[in-house]
Amino acid sequence: MASCWWRWWRGCFWRPAARSPGPGSPGHAGPSGQRAAAAAVARAQMSCFNLVKSLTSAFPNMCSISRFHHMTPALCCCSKTRSGEKYTDPFKLGWRDLKGLYEDIRKELFISTTELKEMSEYYFDGKGKAFRPIIVVLMARACNIHHNNSRDMQASQRTIALIAEMIHTASLVHDDVIDDASSRRGKHTVNKIWGEKKAVLAGDLILSAASIALARIGNTTVISILTQVIEDLVRGEFLQLGSKENENERFAHYLEKTFKKTASLIANSCKAVSVLGCPDPAVHEIAYQYGKNVGIAFQVGQLLCQSVARWYGGPGGRDAGVVVLVTALSPSHQLIDDVLDFTSCSDQMGKPTSADLKLGLATGPVLFACQQFPEMNAMIMRRFSLPGDVDRARQYVLQSDGVQQTTYLAQRYCHEAIREISKLRPSPEREALIQLSEIVLTRDK
């Protein structure tokens, strides 16, 4: 293993020195400049070598992770269907059916009171990722093609995409009140501007508008599926307010909370459009399982290479050799939302980092770190409420393999999502959903 990494490292980073320009010629830095440059290159190369050694011990399954990545069609946009049609970018493919998304949502809200209108439309400014609506419309087309080879999407299926975004946004407004958050997506929250009481009412209004749109679809099965989402959101919030003493129960508690608060919306929205487009219960289950696994992975991790650069690359994570190595390892740099709280700055997140710890929440990286640092158990049970708890817990996480273990966990869920969606008939939309599974793992905000 070590010799394998050594050969790879030499092939990637060890290069014979290029002939230097002669004295007086452009680019000639003089003896002192050349010595400084050579020293910088040597430091970068040594940092790379030390990092590779660290990675081989910290990531014993690195080779298998790399194989897993290459098994999945990460470059599906360059592959072809049986008809020879090229796949396109999943976001472009999804937005084909989502033009006017936010305008249509604002029409659903239809409010005459100026202040209430501003509050309710505040997050529907077109600056969100629209990740959920894109998954929903891609799933709708993938199921339609699988069922009867139809490339058309029903209006009711598109409405589900709008409803999913509305429910998600209402939950953000309510979450910000519960968490007393002051910023989201790089701007003040609704409760920060208008106050908590009005923010709660604004979230309620968005939910009521989503319910009216859902009732118009007129399918009782779909109505039942999506009302389950609202119940799960409430139960998930209650789960987040509690904690378990037993380590195993605590992790199961965390995953159940993650499903109810995040993945249920994606899973049930995918199932709803499959019900509208295909009568086969097996397809409904495929759509649900894909959404469930992608939704959990979406919440569980973040960009590993950013973390590695920060931890091993010296001040600011800017050591040239480490940056190059991290880029070379990019096929395996997978994590997502809970880990962003430890590895991203607030500018990237659009909200303050370490927010979960400050709220007393034990997320995946914390729970994994607790296995190496049992002293964290007491901090978890008191929800990091004592002075210095947040800083100590953060340091324990960064000293442990909590982030790496969360990486593997996120990969497992994405692998399962890809396995499920691969059961559908090949189509550009199916391949786009596979690619989105990998984009989930490599996002940095």
Secondary structure, 3 states (H helix, E strand, C coil): CHHHHHHHHHHHHCCCCCCCCCCCCCCCCHHHHHHHHHHHHHHHHHHHHHHHHHHHHHCCCHHHHHHHHHHCCCCHHHCECCCCCECCCHHHHHHCCCCCHHHHHHHHHCCCCHHHHHHHHCCCCCCCCCHHHHHHHHHHHHHHHHHHCCCCCCHHHHHHHHHHHHHHHHHHHHHHHHHCCCEECCEECHHHHHCHHHHHHHHHHHHHHHHHHHHHHCCHHHHHHHHHHHHHHHHHHHHHHCCCCCHHHHHHHHHHHHHHHHHHHHHHHHHHHHHHHCCCHHHHHHHHHHHHHHHHHHHHCCCHHHHHHHHHCCHHHCCHHHHHHHHHCHHHCCCCHHHHHHHCCHHHHCCCCCHHHHCCCCCHHHHHHHHHCCCHHHHHHCCCCCCCHHHHHHHHHHHCCHHHHHHHHHHHHHHHHHHHHCCCCCCHHHHHHHHHHHHHHHCCC
